[in-house]
Amino acid sequence: MFKKATKASLSKYFYVLFLVTSLVIISAGCEQKTEKPGEEGTMKDTTNMTQPGTDTTAAADTTQKYPDITGTWTGTFESHGATLKITDQTDENFKAYLTVQYREPMNKTISGKIESDNKLTMKDEVKSRSESTYTAKVSEDGKKITGTSTLKIDGNKANFTFTKK
């Protein structure tokens, strides 16, 4: 039933077993270990140590603060009188109505977003021949918006400046 194991066949199995065991040990030793903060062997940052008795339990406020830009802004759009009425601001998103006093007044509904550094990106809500995108910046004091409008159809640009009433 069973063949008697010869010395040669046992040494062959021993060799295979030895090889597999060695590979397992080597691969286990090659695992990359990442140190976690506070583990032995890591340096601690002591540049911002708090004084004894200082309350460090208050969590830092990491929420982005967006300026309130709602209201009526008046100014010029391509040297024509214009009004930008910003409504419905929710955090960084807002809706606005733009009126430019051309020979025939132009009225547009705009949606926009406040980016970092008080930059504004806006676009027309209604598709039309005069559909535009807008980039602008709110001044540090929050009283002025300056920017550029770009027509989607041909890339023509128009500058605008608005001051809050």
MARDO-618478 format. One record per residue (C-alpha): x, y, z; residue in three letters; residue number from 0. Coordinates in Angstrom, 1 decimal. Last residue first. Layout:
% MARDO-618478
<node><u>X</u><v>Y</v><w>Z</w><r>Ala</r><k>NUM</k></node>
...
END
This chain:
% MARDO-618478
<node><u>-24.5</u><v>99.7</v><w>-1.8</w><r>Lys</r><k>164</k></node>
<node><u>-21.8</u><v>97.2</v><w>-2.6</w><r>Lys</r><k>163</k></node>
<node><u>-19.4</u><v>98.3</v><w>-5.4</w><r>Thr</r><k>162</k></node>
<node><u>-19.2</u><v>96.5</v><w>-8.7</w><r>Phe</r><k>161</k></node>
<node><u>-16.5</u><v>96.4</v><w>-11.4</w><r>Thr</r><k>160</k></node>
<node><u>-16.7</u><v>94.7</v><w>-14.7</w><r>Phe</r><k>159</k></node>
<node><u>-14.3</u><v>93.8</v><w>-17.6</w><r>Asn</r><k>158</k></node>
<node><u>-15.5</u><v>92.3</v><w>-20.8</w><r>Ala</r><k>157</k></node>
<node><u>-14.0</u><v>89.4</v><w>-22.7</w><r>Lys</r><k>156</k></node>
<node><u>-14.6</u><v>87.9</v><w>-26.2</w><r>Asn</r><k>155</k></node>
<node><u>-14.2</u><v>84.1</v><w>-26.2</w><r>Gly</r><k>154</k></node>
<node><u>-16.3</u><v>83.5</v><w>-29.3</w><r>Asp</r><k>153</k></node>
<node><u>-19.4</u><v>81.6</v><w>-28.3</w><r>Ile</r><k>152</k></node>
<node><u>-18.7</u><v>81.2</v><w>-24.6</w><r>Lys</r><k>151</k></node>
<node><u>-18.5</u><v>84.9</v><w>-23.9</w><r>Leu</r><k>150</k></node>
<node><u>-16.0</u><v>85.7</v><w>-21.2</w><r>Thr</r><k>149</k></node>
<node><u>-16.8</u><v>88.0</v><w>-18.3</w><r>Ser</r><k>148</k></node>
<node><u>-13.9</u><v>89.6</v><w>-16.3</w><r>Thr</r><k>147</k></node>
<node><u>-13.6</u><v>90.7</v><w>-12.7</w><r>Gly</r><k>146</k></node>
<node><u>-13.8</u><v>93.2</v><w>-10.0</w><r>Thr</r><k>145</k></node>
<node><u>-16.0</u><v>93.0</v><w>-6.9</w><r>Ile</r><k>144</k></node>
<node><u>-15.8</u><v>95.7</v><w>-4.2</w><r>Lys</r><k>143</k></node>
<node><u>-17.0</u><v>96.3</v><w>-0.6</w><r>Lys</r><k>142</k></node>
<node><u>-15.8</u><v>93.1</v><w>1.1</w><r>Gly</r><k>141</k></node>
<node><u>-12.9</u><v>94.9</v><w>2.9</w><r>Asp</r><k>140</k></node>
<node><u>-10.4</u><v>92.4</v><w>1.3</w><r>Glu</r><k>139</k></node>
<node><u>-11.8</u><v>93.0</v><w>-2.2</w><r>Ser</r><k>138</k></node>
<node><u>-14.0</u><v>90.3</v><w>-3.8</w><r>Val</r><k>137</k></node>
<node><u>-12.4</u><v>88.7</v><w>-6.8</w><r>Lys</r><k>136</k></node>
<node><u>-13.9</u><v>87.8</v><w>-10.2</w><r>Ala</r><k>135</k></node>
<node><u>-14.2</u><v>85.2</v><w>-12.8</w><r>Thr</r><k>134</k></node>
<node><u>-17.3</u><v>85.0</v><w>-15.1</w><r>Tyr</r><k>133</k></node>
<node><u>-18.7</u><v>82.6</v><w>-17.7</w><r>Thr</r><k>132</k></node>
<node><u>-20.9</u><v>83.8</v><w>-20.5</w><r>Ser</r><k>131</k></node>
<node><u>-24.0</u><v>82.9</v><w>-22.5</w><r>Glu</r><k>130</k></node>
<node><u>-24.7</u><v>85.6</v><w>-25.1</w><r>Ser</r><k>129</k></node>
<node><u>-26.1</u><v>83.3</v><w>-27.7</w><r>Arg</r><k>128</k></node>
<node><u>-28.3</u><v>81.7</v><w>-25.0</w><r>Ser</r><k>127</k></node>
<node><u>-28.3</u><v>78.9</v><w>-22.4</w><r>Lys</r><k>126</k></node>
<node><u>-29.8</u><v>80.1</v><w>-19.1</w><r>Val</r><k>125</k></node>
<node><u>-28.0</u><v>79.8</v><w>-15.8</w><r>Glu</r><k>124</k></node>
<node><u>-25.1</u><v>82.0</v><w>-16.8</w><r>Asp</r><k>123</k></node>
<node><u>-21.8</u><v>81.2</v><w>-15.1</w><r>Lys</r><k>122</k></node>
<node><u>-19.9</u><v>82.3</v><w>-12.0</w><r>Met</r><k>121</k></node>
<node><u>-16.5</u><v>81.8</v><w>-10.4</w><r>Thr</r><k>120</k></node>
<node><u>-15.6</u><v>84.1</v><w>-7.5</w><r>Leu</r><k>119</k></node>
<node><u>-12.3</u><v>84.5</v><w>-5.8</w><r>Lys</r><k>118</k></node>
<node><u>-12.4</u><v>85.4</v><w>-2.1</w><r>Asn</r><k>117</k></node>
<node><u>-8.9</u><v>83.9</v><w>-1.4</w><r>Asp</r><k>116</k></node>
<node><u>-10.3</u><v>80.4</v><w>-1.9</w><r>Ser</r><k>115</k></node>
<node><u>-13.4</u><v>79.9</v><w>-4.1</w><r>Glu</r><k>114</k></node>
<node><u>-16.8</u><v>81.5</v><w>-3.8</w><r>Ile</r><k>113</k></node>
<node><u>-19.3</u><v>79.8</v><w>-6.1</w><r>Lys</r><k>112</k></node>
<node><u>-21.7</u><v>81.2</v><w>-8.7</w><r>Gly</r><k>111</k></node>
<node><u>-25.1</u><v>80.9</v><w>-10.4</w><r>Ser</r><k>110</k></node>
<node><u>-26.2</u><v>83.6</v><w>-12.7</w><r>Ile</r><k>109</k></node>
<node><u>-29.6</u><v>84.8</v><w>-14.0</w><r>Thr</r><k>108</k></node>
<node><u>-29.2</u><v>87.3</v><w>-16.8</w><r>Lys</r><k>107</k></node>
<node><u>-30.8</u><v>90.6</v><w>-17.8</w><r>Asn</r><k>106</k></node>
<node><u>-29.5</u><v>92.7</v><w>-20.7</w><r>Met</r><k>105</k></node>
<node><u>-31.0</u><v>96.1</v><w>-21.2</w><r>Pro</r><k>104</k></node>
<node><u>-31.7</u><v>97.2</v><w>-24.8</w><r>Glu</r><k>103</k></node>
<node><u>-29.4</u><v>100.1</v><w>-25.6</w><r>Arg</r><k>102</k></node>
<node><u>-27.1</u><v>98.4</v><w>-23.0</w><r>Tyr</r><k>101</k></node>
<node><u>-27.8</u><v>99.0</v><w>-19.3</w><r>Gln</r><k>100</k></node>
<node><u>-26.5</u><v>95.7</v><w>-17.9</w><r>Val</r><k>99</k></node>
<node><u>-28.6</u><v>93.7</v><w>-15.4</w><r>Thr</r><k>98</k></node>
<node><u>-27.1</u><v>90.7</v><w>-13.6</w><r>Leu</r><k>97</k></node>
<node><u>-29.2</u><v>88.6</v><w>-11.2</w><r>Tyr</r><k>96</k></node>
<node><u>-27.4</u><v>86.4</v><w>-8.7</w><r>Ala</r><k>95</k></node>
<node><u>-27.5</u><v>82.9</v><w>-7.1</w><r>Lys</r><k>94</k></node>
<node><u>-24.9</u><v>81.7</v><w>-4.5</w><r>Phe</r><k>93</k></node>
<node><u>-22.7</u><v>78.9</v><w>-3.4</w><r>Asn</r><k>92</k></node>
<node><u>-19.8</u><v>79.1</v><w>-0.9</w><r>Glu</r><k>91</k></node>
<node><u>-21.9</u><v>78.8</v><w>2.3</w><r>Asp</r><k>90</k></node>
<node><u>-25.5</u><v>79.1</v><w>1.1</w><r>Thr</r><k>89</k></node>
<node><u>-26.1</u><v>82.5</v><w>-0.6</w><r>Gln</r><k>88</k></node>
<node><u>-29.6</u><v>82.9</v><w>-1.9</w><r>Asp</r><k>87</k></node>
<node><u>-29.3</u><v>86.4</v><w>-3.4</w><r>Thr</r><k>86</k></node>
<node><u>-26.7</u><v>88.5</v><w>-5.2</w><r>Ile</r><k>85</k></node>
<node><u>-28.0</u><v>91.5</v><w>-7.1</w><r>Lys</r><k>84</k></node>
<node><u>-25.5</u><v>92.7</v><w>-9.7</w><r>Leu</r><k>83</k></node>
<node><u>-26.3</u><v>96.0</v><w>-11.2</w><r>Thr</r><k>82</k></node>
<node><u>-24.8</u><v>97.6</v><w>-14.4</w><r>Ala</r><k>81</k></node>
<node><u>-24.1</u><v>100.9</v><w>-16.0</w><r>Gly</r><k>80</k></node>
<node><u>-22.1</u><v>100.4</v><w>-19.2</w><r>His</r><k>79</k></node>
<node><u>-18.3</u><v>100.8</v><w>-19.5</w><r>Ser</r><k>78</k></node>
<node><u>-17.9</u><v>97.0</v><w>-20.2</w><r>Glu</r><k>77</k></node>
<node><u>-19.9</u><v>96.2</v><w>-17.1</w><r>Phe</r><k>76</k></node>
<node><u>-20.0</u><v>99.1</v><w>-14.7</w><r>Thr</r><k>75</k></node>
<node><u>-21.1</u><v>99.5</v><w>-11.1</w><r>Gly</r><k>74</k></node>
<node><u>-23.8</u><v>98.7</v><w>-8.6</w><r>Thr</r><k>73</k></node>
<node><u>-23.9</u><v>95.8</v><w>-6.1</w><r>Trp</r><k>72</k></node>
<node><u>-27.2</u><v>94.8</v><w>-4.4</w><r>Thr</r><k>71</k></node>
<node><u>-27.0</u><v>92.4</v><w>-1.6</w><r>Gly</r><k>70</k></node>
<node><u>-25.5</u><v>89.0</v><w>-0.7</w><r>Thr</r><k>69</k></node>
<node><u>-21.7</u><v>88.8</v><w>-0.5</w><r>Ile</r><k>68</k></node>
<node><u>-21.5</u><v>87.4</v><w>3.0</w><r>Asp</r><k>67</k></node>
<node><u>-17.8</u><v>86.3</v><w>3.2</w><r>Pro</r><k>66</k></node>
<node><u>-17.2</u><v>82.5</v><w>3.4</w><r>Tyr</r><k>65</k></node>
<node><u>-15.7</u><v>80.9</v><w>6.4</w><r>Lys</r><k>64</k></node>
<node><u>-14.3</u><v>77.4</v><w>5.8</w><r>Gln</r><k>63</k></node>
<node><u>-14.7</u><v>75.0</v><w>8.7</w><r>Thr</r><k>62</k></node>
<node><u>-11.5</u><v>73.9</v><w>10.5</w><r>Thr</r><k>61</k></node>
<node><u>-12.3</u><v>75.4</v><w>13.9</w><r>Asp</r><k>60</k></node>
<node><u>-9.6</u><v>73.9</v><w>16.2</w><r>Ala</r><k>59</k></node>
<node><u>-11.0</u><v>71.7</v><w>18.9</w><r>Ala</r><k>58</k></node>
<node><u>-10.9</u><v>73.0</v><w>22.5</w><r>Ala</r><k>57</k></node>
<node><u>-9.3</u><v>70.4</v><w>24.8</w><r>Thr</r><k>56</k></node>
<node><u>-5.9</u><v>72.1</v><w>25.0</w><r>Thr</r><k>55</k></node>
<node><u>-6.7</u><v>74.1</v><w>28.1</w><r>Asp</r><k>54</k></node>
<node><u>-3.4</u><v>75.6</v><w>29.3</w><r>Thr</r><k>53</k></node>
<node><u>-2.5</u><v>74.7</v><w>32.9</w><r>Gly</r><k>52</k></node>
<node><u>1.1</u><v>74.0</v><w>32.1</w><r>Pro</r><k>51</k></node>
<node><u>2.2</u><v>76.0</v><w>29.1</w><r>Gln</r><k>50</k></node>
<node><u>1.7</u><v>74.5</v><w>25.7</w><r>Thr</r><k>49</k></node>
<node><u>4.5</u><v>73.1</v><w>23.5</w><r>Met</r><k>48</k></node>
<node><u>4.7</u><v>74.3</v><w>20.0</w><r>Asn</r><k>47</k></node>
<node><u>8.3</u><v>73.6</v><w>19.0</w><r>Thr</r><k>46</k></node>
<node><u>8.5</u><v>70.3</v><w>20.8</w><r>Thr</r><k>45</k></node>
<node><u>7.8</u><v>68.1</v><w>17.8</w><r>Asp</r><k>44</k></node>
<node><u>8.4</u><v>64.5</v><w>19.0</w><r>Lys</r><k>43</k></node>
<node><u>11.1</u><v>62.3</v><w>17.5</w><r>Met</r><k>42</k></node>
<node><u>10.2</u><v>58.7</v><w>16.7</w><r>Thr</r><k>41</k></node>
<node><u>12.2</u><v>55.8</v><w>18.0</w><r>Gly</r><k>40</k></node>
<node><u>9.5</u><v>54.6</v><w>20.4</w><r>Glu</r><k>39</k></node>
<node><u>6.0</u><v>55.1</v><w>19.0</w><r>Glu</r><k>38</k></node>
<node><u>4.3</u><v>58.4</v><w>19.8</w><r>Gly</r><k>37</k></node>
<node><u>3.2</u><v>59.1</v><w>16.2</w><r>Pro</r><k>36</k></node>
<node><u>2.9</u><v>55.8</v><w>14.3</w><r>Lys</r><k>35</k></node>
<node><u>5.9</u><v>54.3</v><w>12.5</w><r>Glu</r><k>34</k></node>
<node><u>5.2</u><v>52.5</v><w>9.3</w><r>Thr</r><k>33</k></node>
<node><u>6.6</u><v>49.0</v><w>8.9</w><r>Lys</r><k>32</k></node>
<node><u>7.2</u><v>47.7</v><w>5.4</w><r>Gln</r><k>31</k></node>
<node><u>7.1</u><v>43.9</v><w>5.4</w><r>Glu</r><k>30</k></node>
<node><u>10.4</u><v>42.4</v><w>4.2</w><r>Cys</r><k>29</k></node>
<node><u>10.8</u><v>40.2</v><w>7.3</w><r>Gly</r><k>28</k></node>
<node><u>7.6</u><v>38.4</v><w>6.6</w><r>Ala</r><k>27</k></node>
<node><u>8.8</u><v>37.8</v><w>3.0</w><r>Ser</r><k>26</k></node>
<node><u>12.1</u><v>36.3</v><w>4.2</w><r>Ile</r><k>25</k></node>
<node><u>10.4</u><v>34.0</v><w>6.8</w><r>Ile</r><k>24</k></node>
<node><u>7.9</u><v>32.7</v><w>4.2</w><r>Val</r><k>23</k></node>
<node><u>10.6</u><v>32.2</v><w>1.6</w><r>Leu</r><k>22</k></node>
<node><u>12.8</u><v>30.3</v><w>4.0</w><r>Ser</r><k>21</k></node>
<node><u>9.9</u><v>28.0</v><w>5.0</w><r>Thr</r><k>20</k></node>
<node><u>9.1</u><v>27.2</v><w>1.3</w><r>Val</r><k>19</k></node>
<node><u>12.8</u><v>26.4</v><w>0.6</w><r>Leu</r><k>18</k></node>
<node><u>13.2</u><v>24.2</v><w>3.7</w><r>Phe</r><k>17</k></node>
<node><u>10.0</u><v>22.3</v><w>2.9</w><r>Leu</r><k>16</k></node>
<node><u>11.2</u><v>21.7</v><w>-0.7</w><r>Val</r><k>15</k></node>
<node><u>14.7</u><v>20.5</v><w>0.6</w><r>Tyr</r><k>14</k></node>
<node><u>13.1</u><v>18.2</v><w>3.2</w><r>Phe</r><k>13</k></node>
<node><u>10.9</u><v>16.7</v><w>0.5</w><r>Tyr</r><k>12</k></node>
<node><u>13.9</u><v>16.0</v><w>-1.7</w><r>Lys</r><k>11</k></node>
<node><u>15.9</u><v>14.7</v><w>1.3</w><r>Ser</r><k>10</k></node>
<node><u>13.0</u><v>12.3</v><w>2.0</w><r>Leu</r><k>9</k></node>
<node><u>13.0</u><v>11.1</v><w>-1.6</w><r>Ser</r><k>8</k></node>
<node><u>16.7</u><v>10.3</v><w>-1.5</w><r>Ala</r><k>7</k></node>
<node><u>16.6</u><v>8.5</v><w>1.8</w><r>Lys</r><k>6</k></node>
<node><u>13.9</u><v>6.2</v><w>0.5</w><r>Thr</r><k>5</k></node>
<node><u>10.4</u><v>6.2</v><w>1.7</w><r>Ala</r><k>4</k></node>
<node><u>8.8</u><v>2.7</v><w>1.7</w><r>Lys</r><k>3</k></node>
<node><u>5.9</u><v>2.7</v><w>-0.6</w><r>Lys</r><k>2</k></node>
<node><u>2.6</u><v>2.5</v><w>1.1</w><r>Phe</r><k>1</k></node>
<node><u>0.0</u><v>0.0</v><w>0.0</w><r>Met</r><k>0</k></node>
END
